[in-house]
Amino acid sequence: MDLVEKIKEAAIQLDADKRYELFRWWIESNGFQQRQLAALKQDIATGIKNLESGQYEEYNDEGLMRLAESIGERGRIRLAMERKSRVG
């Protein structure tokens, strides 16, 4: 068993408060933040490239509301499916 698996095994055995404390420590760690920053920079570079090549869509107020409603509906469906799969 490698170190990551040992950490996962130990984390499973922690109570909720200790798991939360471990999670907070991890997301505040420099390594995690560096990976998040690198991912953000990549996303920004992709967005700039898409803008420069014309690969984007403009929205008016009505279209933006439809987009938001669609995203919300997909999220609700996804949550319902996840809940259903947990129950069995």
Residue pairs with C-beta under 8 A, 6 or more apart in sequence:
1 9
11 19
11 22
14 22
26 32
27 33
50 56
59 67
